[in-house]
Amino acid sequence: MQEGRVVALECVRNELGDPGPDGRRPIPIEGSEFQIEADSIVIAIGQRPDVSFLDGSTITLRGNATIAIAPETGLAGEERVYAGGDAVRGPASIVEACADGRRAAEAICQQLGVPFERPSGHLPMLSEEEIVQIKCARARKAAQHEGAMLPPDQRGGFDLVVSTLTEEAALAEAARCLQCSTLCNKCVEVCPNRANYTFTVSPVSLTLPPVSCQQGELAVTGEEAFRLDQARQIIHIDDFCNECGNCETFCVHNGKPYLDKPRLFLREDNFELEEDNAFYVEPGAKGWAIRRREGGKESWVSVESGTEEIGFKSDLLRMRLSPNFQIKAMELKEEFAGVFSLVKATEMYVVLKGLSTSLSFLPFEGT
């Protein structure tokens, strides 16, 4: 220090010795002191948080000088003080600190009686032309656009070593985006047997009428919302699959498409051997019908050509529904407890409509 100002950082060279109690091994070399000229020094070597400002408060510290909190909320003490990040966890990641902040924000909103809602985000809607462009882009490799690098012999000052992108380069880099969050199709691309297909559906927003069994009769019990925003969906043709695992290996969402996606069977005998997540399409008396097996039980949805009237039946009941899923007629087949939801019937309807318009070339039996 000179005249109260920093002029240099004094350092000492070290050599490795035997590990000490904390596992560290540096041993100062006597007489190796040297100075690095500087006009300011920033301490950024993973120091522990300075929590001295909490002295005299009701906040409790653990033995390692981190703040004690309620794990579910992040509340520290009883005075509406919340904590997170390294001050609570010790050295950790930024992602974990962000999670702590979100958890505290949710707890604060709950305490104040304020709804905690994530900002609504909307994925881009891609046109057919844009989808073709993205598929073409995925078929070739495009080099990353990087900022200009300062030559090593010019890095002795304060000039940026890595420059920011120019506007032209930034736009070119953004154009490399393959819109994976909107158009994935990875399981379609990697399947060697062509067992996964993309099909399109119309976005759906319905208010469904769940029903219950009351004194031997069916009665509407409240309302239930059903919403589907994503127009592009995946169907798995189980007859073509040999469970090689490619789609699971390459799935960017950590899923198992050959098990998770709706499994469509082209042969009725194969469909009837399944217990869960099995679909089968067949021509009906006045249109097309789709069958579904869940928990070893079967349900059935048909769409009448021309009127678009929907028929539904299961082991418990039978219904006739309007195109917007309002009940026109219903019949109880077997008494049941609780409430019967029409969500699965709506899913069957969406799949049937999507297949009939997007994948009508599939060799369904009876066609």
C-alpha positions, -999 to 999 in steps of 0.1 A, spaced: 0 0 0 12 35 -7 -7 66 5 -37 43 13 -39 29 -22 -31 -6 -35 0 -6 -57 8 -43 -59 -1 -78 -49 26 -97 -30 27 -134 -38 48 -163 -27 57 -194 -47 47 -228 -33 56 -264 -37 36 -296 -31 40 -312 3 21 -338 22 -17 -333 24 -28 -314 55 -60 -318 75 -81 -301 48 -64 -321 20 -44 -292 6 -7 -296 -1 10 -263 -9 41 -253 11 55 -218 8 90 -216 -6 112 -194 16 126 -164 -1 103 -167 -32 82 -136 -25 74 -114 -55 50 -86 -64 25 -81 -92 18 -44 -98 -19 -35 -96 -41 -5 -88 -71 -26 -76 -75 -62 -64 -107 -82 -65 -110 -112 -41 -127 -139 -62 -113 -172 -49 -143 -189 -35 -144 -172 -1 -172 -181 23 -201 -155 24 -197 -128 49 -226 -133 72 -215 -110 100 -245 -87 92 -267 -114 107 -252 -109 142 -279 -101 167 -307 -113 144 -329 -144 148 -313 -160 118 -296 -193 127 -263 -204 113 -251 -239 109 -217 -251 120 -201 -243 87 -214 -207 88 -242 -213 62 -277 -201 69 -302 -226 83 -335 -226 64 -368 -245 61 -361 -269 31 -396 -266 16 -397 -228 15 -362 -213 21 -376 -194 51 -347 -184 75 -361 -176 110 -395 -162 116 -392 -127 102 -400 -132 66 -364 -136 56 -356 -161 29 -322 -174 19 -307 -195 -8 -276 -200 -30 -241 -204 -16 -251 -187 17 -272 -217 24 -257 -246 3 -220 -237 5 -202 -237 -29 -228 -248 -55 -241 -240 -90 -260 -210 -104 -288 -234 -114 -293 -244 -78 -293 -208 -66 -320 -200 -92 -340 -229 -79 -337 -216 -44 -349 -182 -56 -379 -196 -73 -388 -217 -43 -386 -187 -20 -407 -166 -45 -434 -192 -45 -434 -194 -7 -436 -156 -4 -465 -154 -28 -483 -181 -9 -477 -163 24 -491 -130 9 -520 -147 -8 -507 -138 -43 -511 -163 -71 -477 -177 -82 -478 -182 -119 -450 -186 -144 -449 -161 -173 -468 -174 -202 -446 -184 -231 -456 -193 -266 -436 -215 -289 -432 -202 -324 -457 -216 -349 -438 -230 -379 -453 -230 -414 -449 -260 -436 -422 -241 -456 -403 -233 -424 -405 -270 -413 -390 -280 -446 -362 -255 -442 -354 -268 -407 -353 -304 -419 -328 -293 -446 -307 -275 -420 -306 -306 -399 -292 -326 -427 -260 -305 -429 -234 -291 -405 -230 -254 -402 -200 -239 -384 -205 -219 -353 -200 -181 -356 -175 -170 -330 -163 -135 -320 -129 -123 -331 -100 -134 -308 -72 -109 -298 -38 -122 -307 -18 -134 -277 9 -107 -280 -18 -80 -277 -34 -93 -245 -13 -73 -221 -39 -46 -215 -76 -43 -210 -89 -49 -245 -114 -77 -249 -98 -110 -257 -130 -123 -273 -150 -98 -291 -188 -98 -292 -205 -109 -324 -212 -83 -351 -249 -79 -359 -244 -99 -391 -227 -127 -373 -253 -127 -345 -281 -131 -370 -263 -159 -388 -257 -176 -355 -293 -173 -345 -303 -188 -379 -285 -220 -369 -313 -227 -344 -331 -259 -353 -362 -251 -333 -360 -284 -313 -385 -272 -287 -411 -267 -315 -402 -295 -339 -383 -324 -325 -389 -355 -346 -357 -371 -333 -374 -404 -326 -387 -404 -361 -353 -396 -377 -334 -423 -358 -358 -452 -360 -343 -478 -385 -377 -496 -389 -398 -464 -395 -419 -472 -365 -424 -436 -354 -444 -411 -374 -453 -375 -371 -490 -366 -375 -508 -333 -371 -538 -325 -351 -560 -294 -347 -554 -276 -314 -582 -284 -290 -597 -265 -260 -628 -281 -245 -648 -281 -214 -657 -318 -207 -686 -330 -186 -674 -357 -162 -702 -381 -150 -709 -401 -119 -733 -429 -110 -761 -417 -88 -788 -441 -77 -783 -463 -107 -783 -434 -132 -756 -413 -149 -754 -376 -140 -730 -348 -151 -707 -339 -122 -691 -305 -127 -667 -295 -156 -632 -306 -166 -609 -286 -189 -590 -303 -218 -565 -284 -238 -540 -294 -265 -519 -267 -281 -491 -286 -299 -503 -295 -334 -475 -319 -343 -476 -352 -324 -458 -386 -326 -475 -420 -331 -456 -453 -326 -465 -482 -349 -458 -511 -327 -460 -537 -355 -428 -522 -370 -408 -520 -338 -382 -545 -326 -373 -524 -295 -338 -516 -306 -337 -486 -282 -325 -461 -308 -354 -437 -300 -347 -439 -263 -310 -433 -267 -314 -402 -289 -346 -388 -272 -337 -352 -262 -364 -353 -236 -351 -383 -217 -381 -404 -227 -388 -438 -242 -409 -430 -274 -415 -467 -282 -433 -470 -248 -444 -435 -240 -460 -424 -273 -494 -437 -283 -488 -473 -295 -508 -480 -327 -513 -516 -338 -521 -524 -374 -532 -560 -366 -561 -566 -343 -548 -599 -328 -516 -580 -317 -537 -552 -302 -558 -576 -282 -527 -591 -266 -518 -557 -250 -527 -544 -215 -518 -507 -217 -512 -478 -241 -525 -497 -271 -546 -482 -300 -563 -499 -330 -581 -481 -358 -609 -498 -378 -637 -488 -401 -670 -484 -383 -706 -487 -394 -708 -449 -404 -672 -438 -403 -640 -446 -385 -635 -459 -350 -605 -462 -326 -601 -487 -298 -579 -483 -268 -567 -507 -241 -557 -494 -206 -553 -516 -176 -565 -546 -196 -599 -529 -203 -610 -516 -236 -628 -484 -247 -641 -473 -281 -646 -440 -299 -662 -436 -333 -667 -405 -355 -697 -405 -378 -690 -392 -413 -709 -361 -422 -723 -352 -388 -690 -356 -369 -711 -370 -341 -689 -390 -316 -698 -423 -301 -680 -436 -270 -684 -468 -250 -665 -487 -223 -671 -515 -199 -690 -490 -177 -711 -468 -200 -721 -458 -235 -725 -422 -248 -734 -401 -278 -715 -368 -280 -716 -337 -301 -684 -326 -319 -675 -303 -290 -680 -332 -265 -713 -323 -250 -734 -352 -240 -764 -360 -263 -773 -393 -248 -758 -417 -222 -765 -452 -209 -751 -469 -178 -738 -504 -184 -723 -511 -149 -725 -491 -117 -692 -475 -106 -679 -454 -77 -664 -419 -81 -663 -398 -112 -658 -410 -148 -636 -386 -168 -639 -381 -206 -602 -370 -210 -591 -404 -223 -620 -405 -248 -610 -370 -260 -574 -382 -265 -587 -411 -286 -608 -387 -307 -577 -364 -313 -556 -393 -323 -582 -407 -346 -588 -374 -364 -550 -368 -367 -544 -403 -382 -573 -400 -406 -560 -367 -420 -522 -371 -417 -514 -408 -420 -543 -422 -440 -517 -442 -460 -511 -466 -431 -524 -501 -439 -552 -503 -414 -570 -537 -414 -603 -535 -433 -591 -508 -457 
